[in-house]
Amino acid sequence: MIAYLLRRLGAALVVTWLALTLAFVVLRWLPGDALDETMQRNNIAGEDIAARRAALGLDDPLPQQYADFLRGILRGDWGESLVSGEPVRTIVGRNVGPTLVLALAALLVAALTGITLGVLAGTGPPLARVAAESVASLALATPAYWTATLAIYVFTVELDLLPGVGGGSPRHLILPACVLGFHTAGGIAQVTANTVREAATGDFVRTARAKGLPGWDVLDHILRVGLLPVIAVIALQLGFLLSGTVITEAIFARRGLGRVLLSAVTTRDYPVVQGIVALSALTYSLVNALADAAY
């Protein structure tokens, strides 16, 4: 087990390095950067812009920039924002909490909803199967921004039950977590339905029924086997949630890494994008390694 975990940890580090390298290359293919836009908008002289670029190493050859970037990551120095001059670690640390809370709440909603729909689709009566499969397909087919807008209109504008924007209290978490969890539940439901159906055809199920066990006991036998692969799927979804809350945080006006990443990409703030990519890739890889060990 230790050797397996070490191999998975090595694979996680490789995935993180590849993600960082890809982000480094792609960002530098784009014309201009945050420093040019910010300083030119403030009518700063071209000589001062050139001096600032030289001080930050943005005029160095790309191989040297890449080597400096990797050395900084290894030292725990993620650089400074080209827009605000604030350390990237400070920006990430200030915003990772709200994103983590939203992702975990959405994962709880997704796991409960997805497993329930999957079990109904795999073992329920015909009408329940059709209904569960339809809801799962709807979750996968509809875009998150449409569902979020509809939820705000119904529960905030029309019914005045829940706040639609902001993040000042636990009540502000309900709508975004439910919206994000609903869309994440679709994939979990489909995998659960397939694995439960496969488990239901096993010899151990026929034996349990031949012994005259009650339906709930037979279902318990099925779920013990059928839900094992779902662990890995839920872990995958957590990785996606931690790095994919951009739309939800933007629509519900919540503070978090998603909004920071969107702003950084728009302004081409290299260090901020690279820091969030590093955190997302490492978190995603480690969560999946732990899920494999649990499985």
KENU-828573 format. One record per residue (C-alpha): x negated, y, z; residue number from 1; residue in one letter. Coordinates in Angstrom, 2 decimals. Layout:
{site {X, Y, Z}, NUM, "a"};
...
This chain:
{site {0.00, 0.00, 0.00}, 1, "m"};
{site {-2.82, 2.43, 0.85}, 2, "i"};
{site {-4.55, 1.76, -2.46}, 3, "a"};
{site {-1.26, 2.30, -4.29}, 4, "y"};
{site {-0.63, 5.60, -2.52}, 5, "l"};
{site {-4.17, 6.74, -3.33}, 6, "l"};
{site {-3.61, 5.95, -7.01}, 7, "r"};
{site {-0.35, 7.86, -6.96}, 8, "r"};
{site {-2.03, 10.79, -5.25}, 9, "l"};
{site {-4.72, 10.79, -7.92}, 10, "g"};
{site {-2.04, 10.75, -10.61}, 11, "a"};
{site {-0.29, 13.67, -8.87}, 12, "a"};
{site {-3.51, 15.70, -8.95}, 13, "l"};
{site {-3.99, 14.92, -12.65}, 14, "v"};
{site {-0.42, 16.01, -13.44}, 15, "v"};
{site {-0.98, 19.23, -11.50}, 16, "t"};
{site {-4.21, 19.94, -13.39}, 17, "w"};
{site {-2.51, 19.32, -16.75}, 18, "l"};
{site {0.38, 21.62, -15.83}, 19, "a"};
{site {-2.02, 24.36, -14.72}, 20, "l"};
{site {-4.07, 24.01, -17.90}, 21, "t"};
{site {-0.98, 24.17, -20.09}, 22, "l"};
{site {0.27, 27.28, -18.27}, 23, "a"};
{site {-3.16, 28.92, -18.56}, 24, "f"};
{site {-3.37, 28.31, -22.31}, 25, "v"};
{site {0.22, 29.19, -23.21}, 26, "v"};
{site {0.25, 32.43, -21.21}, 27, "l"};
{site {-2.87, 33.64, -22.96}, 28, "r"};
{site {-1.44, 32.92, -26.39}, 29, "w"};
{site {1.18, 35.61, -25.76}, 30, "l"};
{site {0.29, 39.15, -26.84}, 31, "p"};
{site {-0.49, 41.63, -24.05}, 32, "g"};
{site {-0.14, 41.12, -20.32}, 33, "d"};
{site {1.39, 42.72, -17.22}, 34, "a"};
{site {-1.59, 44.99, -16.68}, 35, "l"};
{site {-1.24, 46.65, -20.09}, 36, "d"};
{site {2.50, 47.18, -19.70}, 37, "e"};
{site {2.38, 48.48, -16.13}, 38, "t"};
{site {-0.51, 50.90, -16.52}, 39, "m"};
{site {0.61, 52.22, -19.91}, 40, "q"};
{site {4.11, 52.82, -18.56}, 41, "r"};
{site {2.54, 54.91, -15.78}, 42, "n"};
{site {0.57, 56.96, -18.33}, 43, "n"};
{site {-2.81, 55.75, -17.06}, 44, "i"};
{site {-5.75, 56.54, -19.30}, 45, "a"};
{site {-7.11, 53.84, -21.58}, 46, "g"};
{site {-10.53, 54.01, -19.91}, 47, "e"};
{site {-8.99, 53.23, -16.53}, 48, "d"};
{site {-7.03, 50.33, -18.01}, 49, "i"};
{site {-10.22, 48.91, -19.54}, 50, "a"};
{site {-12.08, 49.27, -16.23}, 51, "a"};
{site {-9.28, 47.50, -14.36}, 52, "r"};
{site {-9.23, 44.65, -16.90}, 53, "r"};
{site {-12.98, 44.23, -16.57}, 54, "a"};
{site {-12.75, 44.20, -12.76}, 55, "a"};
{site {-10.13, 41.44, -12.89}, 56, "l"};
{site {-12.12, 39.41, -15.41}, 57, "g"};
{site {-9.41, 39.59, -18.08}, 58, "l"};
{site {-11.99, 40.49, -20.73}, 59, "d"};
{site {-14.22, 37.51, -19.97}, 60, "d"};
{site {-14.36, 34.60, -22.44}, 61, "p"};
{site {-11.48, 32.16, -21.98}, 62, "l"};
{site {-13.70, 29.26, -20.82}, 63, "p"};
{site {-15.12, 31.49, -18.07}, 64, "q"};
{site {-11.64, 32.68, -17.09}, 65, "q"};
{site {-10.49, 29.07, -16.94}, 66, "y"};
{site {-13.43, 28.01, -14.78}, 67, "a"};
{site {-12.90, 30.96, -12.42}, 68, "d"};
{site {-9.21, 30.13, -12.26}, 69, "f"};
{site {-9.82, 26.49, -11.28}, 70, "l"};
{site {-12.45, 27.47, -8.70}, 71, "r"};
{site {-9.99, 29.91, -7.16}, 72, "g"};
{site {-7.27, 27.24, -6.97}, 73, "i"};
{site {-9.66, 24.83, -5.24}, 74, "l"};
{site {-10.58, 27.53, -2.71}, 75, "r"};
{site {-6.92, 28.34, -2.08}, 76, "g"};
{site {-7.25, 31.72, -3.82}, 77, "d"};
{site {-4.39, 31.99, -6.31}, 78, "w"};
{site {-5.30, 35.50, -7.39}, 79, "g"};
{site {-3.33, 38.73, -7.25}, 80, "e"};
{site {-0.25, 39.86, -9.10}, 81, "s"};
{site {-1.09, 42.05, -12.09}, 82, "l"};
{site {2.04, 44.08, -11.40}, 83, "v"};
{site {2.01, 44.69, -7.64}, 84, "s"};
{site {-1.56, 43.74, -6.73}, 85, "g"};
{site {-0.18, 41.54, -3.95}, 86, "e"};
{site {-1.80, 38.13, -3.35}, 87, "p"};
{site {0.07, 35.36, -5.15}, 88, "v"};
{site {0.02, 33.18, -2.03}, 89, "r"};
{site {1.87, 35.92, -0.15}, 90, "t"};
{site {4.49, 36.22, -2.90}, 91, "i"};
{site {5.01, 32.46, -3.05}, 92, "v"};
{site {5.08, 32.09, 0.73}, 93, "g"};
{site {7.72, 34.81, 1.05}, 94, "r"};
{site {10.03, 33.22, -1.53}, 95, "n"};
{site {9.52, 29.47, -1.19}, 96, "v"};
{site {11.79, 29.20, 1.87}, 97, "g"};
{site {15.06, 30.28, 0.20}, 98, "p"};
{site {14.32, 28.07, -2.82}, 99, "t"};
{site {13.57, 25.06, -0.62}, 100, "l"};
{site {16.80, 25.55, 1.36}, 101, "v"};
{site {18.83, 25.85, -1.85}, 102, "l"};
{site {17.16, 22.81, -3.42}, 103, "a"};
{site {17.70, 20.58, -0.37}, 104, "l"};
{site {21.32, 21.68, 0.03}, 105, "a"};
{site {21.96, 21.08, -3.67}, 106, "a"};
{site {20.26, 17.68, -3.45}, 107, "l"};
{site {22.54, 16.67, -0.57}, 108, "l"};
{site {25.59, 17.67, -2.61}, 109, "v"};
{site {24.20, 15.89, -5.68}, 110, "a"};
{site {23.37, 12.67, -3.85}, 111, "a"};
{site {26.76, 12.39, -2.14}, 112, "l"};
{site {28.70, 13.34, -5.26}, 113, "t"};
{site {26.58, 11.34, -7.70}, 114, "g"};
{site {26.55, 8.13, -5.67}, 115, "i"};
{site {30.30, 8.36, -5.04}, 116, "t"};
{site {31.04, 8.90, -8.73}, 117, "l"};
{site {28.61, 6.17, -9.72}, 118, "g"};
{site {30.09, 3.60, -7.37}, 119, "v"};
{site {33.61, 4.44, -8.59}, 120, "l"};
{site {32.51, 4.25, -12.23}, 121, "a"};
{site {30.74, 0.95, -11.66}, 122, "g"};
{site {33.12, -0.96, -9.38}, 123, "t"};
{site {36.37, 1.01, -9.09}, 124, "g"};
{site {39.75, 0.30, -10.70}, 125, "p"};
{site {40.14, 1.30, -14.39}, 126, "p"};
{site {41.70, 4.71, -13.74}, 127, "l"};
{site {39.06, 5.60, -11.15}, 128, "a"};
{site {36.31, 4.51, -13.53}, 129, "r"};
{site {37.57, 6.73, -16.31}, 130, "v"};
{site {37.96, 9.70, -13.96}, 131, "a"};
{site {34.49, 9.25, -12.43}, 132, "a"};
{site {32.81, 8.85, -15.83}, 133, "e"};
{site {34.62, 11.95, -17.11}, 134, "s"};
{site {33.47, 14.08, -14.16}, 135, "v"};
{site {29.87, 12.83, -14.53}, 136, "a"};
{site {29.91, 13.61, -18.26}, 137, "s"};
{site {31.35, 17.06, -17.53}, 138, "l"};
{site {28.54, 17.74, -15.06}, 139, "a"};
{site {25.95, 16.88, -17.70}, 140, "l"};
{site {27.66, 18.62, -20.60}, 141, "a"};
{site {28.59, 22.02, -19.17}, 142, "t"};
{site {25.89, 24.68, -18.73}, 143, "p"};
{site {25.09, 25.77, -15.19}, 144, "a"};
{site {25.63, 29.47, -15.92}, 145, "y"};
{site {29.20, 28.79, -17.05}, 146, "w"};
{site {30.02, 26.76, -13.94}, 147, "t"};
{site {28.39, 29.39, -11.70}, 148, "a"};
{site {30.36, 32.20, -13.33}, 149, "t"};
{site {33.60, 30.24, -13.02}, 150, "l"};
{site {32.89, 29.43, -9.35}, 151, "a"};
{site {32.26, 33.09, -8.55}, 152, "i"};
{site {35.45, 34.14, -10.34}, 153, "y"};
{site {37.65, 31.54, -8.62}, 154, "v"};
{site {36.24, 31.43, -5.08}, 155, "f"};
{site {35.01, 35.01, -4.75}, 156, "t"};
{site {37.13, 37.21, -7.00}, 157, "v"};
{site {40.48, 35.41, -6.98}, 158, "e"};
{site {40.59, 33.53, -3.66}, 159, "l"};
{site {38.11, 35.68, -1.68}, 160, "d"};
{site {36.91, 32.59, 0.21}, 161, "l"};
{site {33.14, 32.68, -0.28}, 162, "l"};
{site {30.55, 35.36, -1.09}, 163, "p"};
{site {29.33, 35.17, -4.66}, 164, "g"};
{site {25.96, 36.93, -4.50}, 165, "v"};
{site {23.18, 37.40, -2.00}, 166, "g"};
{site {21.70, 35.16, 0.64}, 167, "g"};
{site {22.31, 36.79, 3.98}, 168, "g"};
{site {24.16, 33.94, 5.72}, 169, "s"};
{site {24.83, 30.19, 5.41}, 170, "p"};
{site {28.12, 31.01, 3.67}, 171, "r"};
{site {26.12, 32.51, 0.80}, 172, "h"};
{site {24.52, 29.09, 0.27}, 173, "l"};
{site {27.73, 27.14, -0.33}, 174, "i"};
{site {28.57, 28.22, -3.89}, 175, "l"};
{site {25.05, 28.04, -5.40}, 176, "p"};
{site {24.34, 24.71, -3.68}, 177, "a"};
{site {27.61, 23.21, -4.89}, 178, "c"};
{site {27.12, 24.48, -8.45}, 179, "v"};
{site {23.54, 23.27, -8.67}, 180, "l"};
{site {24.40, 20.01, -6.91}, 181, "g"};
{site {27.33, 19.34, -9.23}, 182, "f"};
{site {25.15, 19.50, -12.32}, 183, "h"};
{site {22.43, 17.42, -10.71}, 184, "t"};
{site {24.98, 14.78, -9.69}, 185, "a"};
{site {25.74, 13.83, -13.30}, 186, "g"};
{site {22.45, 12.04, -13.86}, 187, "g"};
{site {22.56, 10.34, -10.45}, 188, "i"};
{site {26.11, 9.13, -11.16}, 189, "a"};
{site {25.21, 7.57, -14.50}, 190, "q"};
{site {22.20, 5.73, -13.12}, 191, "v"};
{site {24.19, 4.57, -10.09}, 192, "t"};
{site {27.02, 3.29, -12.28}, 193, "a"};
{site {24.65, 1.30, -14.50}, 194, "n"};
{site {22.70, -0.27, -11.63}, 195, "t"};
{site {25.86, -1.08, -9.64}, 196, "v"};
{site {27.44, -2.76, -12.69}, 197, "r"};
{site {24.30, -4.83, -13.22}, 198, "e"};
{site {24.14, -5.81, -9.56}, 199, "a"};
{site {27.83, -6.76, -9.57}, 200, "a"};
{site {27.12, -9.52, -12.12}, 201, "t"};
{site {24.43, -11.16, -9.99}, 202, "g"};
{site {24.64, -14.68, -8.67}, 203, "d"};
{site {24.59, -13.45, -5.07}, 204, "f"};
{site {27.83, -11.54, -5.71}, 205, "v"};
{site {29.55, -14.61, -7.13}, 206, "r"};
{site {28.35, -16.59, -4.14}, 207, "t"};
{site {29.68, -13.94, -1.72}, 208, "a"};
{site {33.07, -13.98, -3.42}, 209, "r"};
{site {33.14, -17.78, -3.47}, 210, "a"};
{site {32.62, -17.76, 0.30}, 211, "k"};
{site {35.73, -15.63, 0.61}, 212, "g"};
{site {34.02, -12.50, 1.92}, 213, "l"};
{site {36.24, -9.37, 2.06}, 214, "p"};
{site {35.94, -6.81, -0.71}, 215, "g"};
{site {34.06, -4.32, 1.47}, 216, "w"};
{site {31.44, -6.93, 2.36}, 217, "d"};
{site {30.97, -7.81, -1.31}, 218, "v"};
{site {30.59, -4.11, -2.12}, 219, "l"};
{site {27.99, -3.83, 0.64}, 220, "d"};
{site {25.99, -6.63, -1.00}, 221, "h"};
{site {26.21, -4.86, -4.36}, 222, "i"};
{site {25.14, -1.48, -3.00}, 223, "l"};
{site {22.14, -2.89, -1.13}, 224, "r"};
{site {20.68, -3.94, -4.48}, 225, "v"};
{site {22.26, -1.44, -6.88}, 226, "g"};
{site {21.24, 1.71, -4.99}, 227, "l"};
{site {17.52, 0.92, -4.81}, 228, "l"};
{site {16.65, 2.47, -8.22}, 229, "p"};
{site {18.72, 5.53, -7.32}, 230, "v"};
{site {16.05, 6.51, -4.77}, 231, "i"};
{site {13.60, 7.26, -7.55}, 232, "a"};
{site {16.24, 9.20, -9.50}, 233, "v"};
{site {17.09, 11.36, -6.48}, 234, "i"};
{site {13.39, 12.11, -6.00}, 235, "a"};
{site {13.11, 13.15, -9.64}, 236, "l"};
{site {16.08, 15.45, -9.20}, 237, "q"};
{site {14.47, 17.06, -6.14}, 238, "l"};
{site {11.40, 17.84, -8.22}, 239, "g"};
{site {13.57, 19.42, -10.90}, 240, "f"};
{site {15.56, 21.38, -8.32}, 241, "l"};
{site {12.47, 22.88, -6.70}, 242, "l"};
{site {11.23, 24.17, -10.03}, 243, "s"};
{site {14.52, 24.70, -11.85}, 244, "g"};
{site {16.55, 27.10, -9.72}, 245, "t"};
{site {15.90, 30.05, -12.05}, 246, "v"};
{site {19.42, 30.34, -13.49}, 247, "i"};
{site {21.20, 29.71, -10.20}, 248, "t"};
{site {19.13, 32.22, -8.24}, 249, "e"};
{site {19.54, 34.82, -10.99}, 250, "a"};
{site {23.34, 34.48, -11.25}, 251, "i"};
{site {23.93, 34.41, -7.49}, 252, "f"};
{site {21.30, 37.14, -6.89}, 253, "a"};
{site {19.40, 35.01, -4.39}, 254, "r"};
{site {15.81, 35.57, -3.37}, 255, "r"};
{site {13.54, 32.68, -4.33}, 256, "g"};
{site {10.81, 31.33, -6.57}, 257, "l"};
{site {13.17, 31.05, -9.53}, 258, "g"};
{site {13.76, 34.79, -9.74}, 259, "r"};
{site {10.08, 35.50, -9.10}, 260, "v"};
{site {9.10, 33.12, -11.92}, 261, "l"};
{site {11.61, 34.67, -14.32}, 262, "l"};
{site {10.28, 38.16, -13.59}, 263, "s"};
{site {6.66, 37.02, -13.88}, 264, "a"};
{site {7.25, 35.33, -17.24}, 265, "v"};
{site {9.06, 38.42, -18.54}, 266, "t"};
{site {6.20, 40.73, -17.54}, 267, "t"};
{site {3.48, 38.16, -18.37}, 268, "r"};
{site {2.11, 38.27, -14.86}, 269, "d"};
{site {-0.38, 35.41, -15.32}, 270, "y"};
{site {-1.46, 34.74, -11.72}, 271, "p"};
{site {2.10, 34.58, -10.36}, 272, "v"};
{site {3.26, 32.17, -13.06}, 273, "v"};
{site {0.19, 29.99, -12.56}, 274, "q"};
{site {0.68, 29.88, -8.79}, 275, "g"};
{site {4.32, 28.83, -9.05}, 276, "i"};
{site {3.48, 26.24, -11.72}, 277, "v"};
{site {0.76, 24.79, -9.45}, 278, "a"};
{site {3.15, 24.54, -6.50}, 279, "l"};
{site {5.96, 23.05, -8.60}, 280, "s"};
{site {3.77, 20.46, -10.31}, 281, "a"};
{site {2.13, 19.34, -7.08}, 282, "l"};
{site {5.44, 19.15, -5.21}, 283, "t"};
{site {7.11, 17.25, -8.04}, 284, "y"};
{site {4.28, 14.70, -8.24}, 285, "s"};
{site {4.04, 14.16, -4.48}, 286, "l"};
{site {7.80, 13.73, -4.04}, 287, "v"};
{site {7.86, 11.09, -6.76}, 288, "n"};
{site {4.86, 9.30, -5.25}, 289, "a"};
{site {6.66, 9.13, -1.89}, 290, "l"};
{site {9.83, 7.91, -3.61}, 291, "a"};
{site {7.90, 5.11, -5.33}, 292, "d"};
{site {6.42, 4.08, -1.99}, 293, "a"};
{site {9.89, 4.08, -0.37}, 294, "a"};
{site {11.31, 2.09, -3.28}, 295, "y"};
